[in-house]
C-alpha cells in the first residue's frame, strides 16, 4: 500500500463570499438535510457550513474570534477559579492575623 504524503500548512479549500452565499442558498432550499446534501455536493465540511450559517457568508472579521461570546464551559471555569481565589484570600487573611499575634 502506497503511503500518501500530506502537505503541511493551510491545505483546506478557500471559498469566496459569493460561493458561500450560493452554498448557503442550496442548504436553505433543501431545508432539513440540506447541510448533508451541500457537504456531499460541494465538498464543504459540516463544521464550515454551520460556522457560515452562524456568522454569515462573510464570516467573522479578523480578530473577532476573541470578542465572540464566552461559552458555558469557560464561564464555569472562571467561576471556579474565582471561588478558589476567594477561598485562598480568606486563608491568607487568617494566616496574616495569626502572624500578627505571634509577632506581638
C-alpha positions in Angstrom: 0.0 0.0 0.0 1.5 3.4 -1.0 1.9 6.0 1.7 0.3 9.3 0.9 2.2 12.3 2.0 0.3 15.3 3.2 1.3 18.9 2.6 1.9 20.9 5.7 0.3 24.2 6.3 -3.0 25.5 5.0 -4.3 22.7 2.8 -8.1 23.5 3.1 -10.0 24.9 0.2 -11.0 28.6 0.5 -14.4 29.7 -0.6 -15.2 33.3 -1.8 -18.2 35.1 -0.3 -20.3 34.6 -3.5 -19.5 30.8 -3.4 -20.5 30.7 0.3 -23.8 32.5 -0.5 -24.6 30.0 -3.3 -23.9 27.1 -1.0 -25.9 28.6 1.9 -28.8 29.2 -0.6 -28.6 25.5 -1.5 -28.7 24.5 2.2 -31.7 26.7 2.7 -33.5 25.3 -0.3 -33.2 21.8 0.8 -34.2 22.5 4.4 -33.8 19.5 6.7 -30.8 17.5 5.4 -29.5 20.5 3.4 -26.2 20.6 5.2 -25.5 17.0 4.4 -26.5 17.4 0.8 -24.4 20.5 0.4 -21.5 18.8 2.1 -21.7 16.0 -0.4 -22.3 18.1 -3.5 -19.8 20.9 -2.8 -17.3 19.1 -0.6 -17.6 21.6 2.3 -17.3 20.2 5.8 -20.3 20.2 8.2 -18.4 22.4 10.6 -17.7 25.0 8.0 -21.3 25.1 6.9 -22.5 25.5 10.5 -20.0 28.3 11.0 -21.1 30.1 7.8 -24.7 29.7 8.9 -23.9 31.2 12.3 -21.6 34.0 11.3 -23.0 34.8 7.8 -21.2 34.1 4.5 -18.7 36.9 5.1 -17.6 35.2 8.3 -16.2 36.9 11.4 -13.8 39.8 10.8 -10.1 39.1 11.7 -9.5 39.2 15.4 -13.2 38.9 16.2 -12.9 35.4 17.5 -11.6 36.7 20.8 -14.6 39.1 21.0 -17.1 36.3 20.4 -19.4 35.1 23.2 -18.0 33.1 26.1 -19.4 29.6 26.1 -20.8 27.9 29.3 -17.6 25.9 29.9 -15.5 29.0 30.1 -18.0 30.7 32.4 -17.9 27.7 34.8 -14.1 27.6 34.7 -14.0 31.3 35.5 -16.5 30.9 38.4 -14.5 28.0 39.8 -11.2 30.0 39.6 -12.9 33.0 41.3 -14.2 30.8 44.1 -10.7 29.3 44.6 -9.2 32.8 44.7 -11.7 33.9 47.3 -11.0 30.8 49.4 -7.3 31.3 49.3 -7.7 35.0 50.1 -9.7 34.0 53.2 -7.0 31.6 54.3 -4.3 34.3 53.7 -6.3 36.8 55.9 -6.4 34.2 58.7 -2.7 33.5 58.4 -1.8 37.1 58.5 -3.8 37.6 61.6 -2.1 34.6 63.2 1.3 36.0 62.2 0.5 39.4 63.7 -0.4 37.7 67.1 2.8 35.8 67.0 4.9 38.9 66.4 3.4 40.8 69.3 
